[in-house]
């Protein structure tokens, strides 16, 4: 094997090992947090052991790696989103890990980190709305997923990226999470994401719930970024959220902290 090829393969193996090490580090950092439902203290939300999304290098930014983790309720619905990413630039040449939290529930989860009080937002993160102009939820999970993907084609999202310009976001074809329980009030649901590159910026929680006249569709839009975002449904604006600046307040709806290497 040519020496140049050996050098290239060795470099690729080294990069893969570093990526694996970072993944294990991110998992350990995420597991250090614990969240409980508001009004149900002592009962922990379920932490999903594997990341819902791996970011990787974000071209044109100083993000070198990252992952998104969820804490879920009893039917598997994501309640807390934790985005952990590695940043390197001229200000932090050795790098720093940014911890970014967003709530995806109308409730207010209570958090701790290694047993000490942590992020516990005092305001709801999303608001659900009923969809009236769509077919009733189908009888099977497979058919409902086809319906959800069709419904999502009528949603669009934009992001005021880097506080510089509005950018259209791309709907990821596969939901980031699927949840629900047949026979319960929450029959089925999925979290879809709109991304810039491979970085989710806006999410839509789309749910089939049991109503008094049978199953009904509901949706909620939520942020997965600190920048200003807008969302439309059938070309009508239904969501508009201004930029959220991290203020170091663990009661804020959006919370970000950094740890330098």
N, C-alpha and C positions, 0 to 999 in steps of 0.2 A: 504494500500500500504506500503511495507517495507520501512524503513527509508533510506536505501541505495539507493533504486530506486528513492525516492523523491529527495535526494541529487543530483543524477546524472541528473534527469530531470531539476532541478533548474539550474544546471551548464550549461546544453545545452541551456536552455532558455536565460540565461545571455549571453552566447557566441553569440547566434542569435541576441540578442538586440545590442550587441557591433558591430557585422557585419553590421547591418542595419544603425547604427549611422555612421560607417565609410563610408558606401556607400553614405549617404546624405552629408557627409563632402566632399567626392571626387567629387560629382556632383557640389557642390557649388564652389570648387576650379577650376574645369574645366570651369564653366560658367564665371569665372572672366576674362578669356581670350577672345579675339576677333581677328579674322583674316580676312583680305581682300585680294582679288586677286591682283597680281602684275599688275599695269597699270589700275586698276579699283578701285581706292581709294574711300572710302565712301560706297561701296557696300560690305556688310559683307558676308563671307562664312557662310553657314548654320551649326549651332552647333547641333549635334545629342544629344538630351536630355538624352537618356539612353546609358549606356556604350555599346560599341560593344563587349566587352569581360571582364569578371571578372576573375582575376587571382587567388585570394585566397592564401592560404599558399603554398609556393614552397619548397618541401622537399629538404634537403641538402643545403639550402641557408638561408640567414637571412631576406628574404622577408616574411612578415606575411600577407599581403593583397595588393590588387591593382586592377586597372581597366584601360582599354584602351578606350579613347574617340576619336571621329572623328569630323572634320569639313569638310563639303562636298560642292561640286560645284552645279551648277544648275541642273545637271542630277543625283545627288546623289553620284558621285564618291568621295571617300575619298581623301582629299587633304593634310590635316595635321593630324598626329597621335600623341596623347598625352597619355603617359603612366605615371600614378601616382601610386606610390607604397610605402608602409610602411616598413621601415627597422629597425630592432633592433639587436644589437650585443653588445659586451663588450665595444666597443668604444662609442656607443650611446645607453646605456641601456634604456633610456626613449623613444628612437625611433626618427626617422626623416622621413619626407615625401620627396621623390625624384620626381622631375618633369622632365620628359624625353620627348623631342620633336624630331620628325622625319618628314621630308617632303616626300610626296608620289606623287609629281607632277613634270613635267619638268619646271614649273614656279617657281617664288619666292614669296610666300605669305608674307604679312606684318602683324605682330602681335602687340597687345597691351595687357596689363594686368591692369585692373581697370583704364583704361584711359591713362596709361603711356606706352611708347615704350617697347616692349618685343621682343621675338624671331622673327627675320625676316631674314631667310636664304638668302644669296646672290648667291647661286648656286642651280641648279636643283637637285631634289632628286632621280628621276628615268629616265630611257630612254626606250622608246617603240621600239619594233621590230615586224616586220610582220612574221607570221607563214605561210609557204608555203606548208608544207607537211601534211595538215589536211583538212577534208571535209569542204565545205562552211558552214557558219552558217545557222542553220535550220530556218524555218519560224515562229516557235512558241517559247515562253519563256521556256516552259517545255522541249522541245526537245533540245534547246540550252543549258540548264543546264546539260542535259545528256551528250552533247558533251563536255562541259567544264570539267565535272568530268572525262571524258575519257582522254581528253588532259592532265589534271593535273597528270595523272598516269605516264606520261613521264618526269615529272619534279622531281628533287630531290634536297635537300639542306642539308648542313652541317654547323656546328658552332664550332669555336675554343673556346669552353665553358670555361670561367674563365681563359683564356690564358693558359690552361693546356693540353687540348687534343681535337682532332677533334671528334665531335659527330654527328651521323646521326639524322636528325630531322624527326618528324612524321607529315605527311600531315593530317590536320584536315578534316574530311569527309564533313563538311558543311561549305560553304563560310562564312566569317565573315561579308561581306557586299555584297549586290546585288544592281545594279544601271543600269541606261540607260533609254532611252525613245524611244518607237516604233515610226518610221517615222522621227527620227532625225539622225544626222550624227553618234551619239553614240547610237546604237541600244540596246545594252545589255552589261553588264559587271559584274564581280564579283571579290572580293578580297579573295583569298585563303591564308591560313597561314600554315607554317611549324612550329611546336612547339617542345620544349623540356619539357616534362611533360605536363603541361597546360599553359606554357608560350610561346606565339608566338615569334619567333626569325627572321623569314624570311617570306616575303609575295610575292605573285604573283598576279598582276592585269591582268586579262584575259578579253579581250574586243572584241565584234563584232561591227565593224565600217562599215559605208557605203562607198564603194569605187567606182571608175568609172565603174567597171565591176560587181558591186553587193557587197554584204556584205563580209568582210574579217576579219580574226582573227589577233589580235595584243596582245602582252604581254609585261610586264615590271616586273622585280624583284626588290625588295626593302628591306631594313633592318628594323627590329623592335628590334634591340639590338645594343650595342656599340662594341661587339666582332667581330672578323674576321669571314666572312661567304663566302661560295661558293655555286653556283647553277649550276646544269646540266640539259640539255634537251636531251633526248634520249642518255644519257651517255656522252654527249659532254659538256664540261664546257662552260657556257655562261655568268657566273656572278662570279666576284671575288672582294670582298670589304675588304680592310684591317681594322684593329681595329681603331675605332675613339675614341680619348681621349678628354673628355670634357675640353675645354680651357676657358670657361667663356665668349666666344665671341658670342653675340646674332646674329651675321651674319653667324656663322658656320652652316654647313648643319646638324650637330647633336648638340643638346644643352641639357645640364643637369644642374639643380640647386637643392639644398637641403634646407629644412627648418626644423630645429631641434625642437622637442617638449619640 
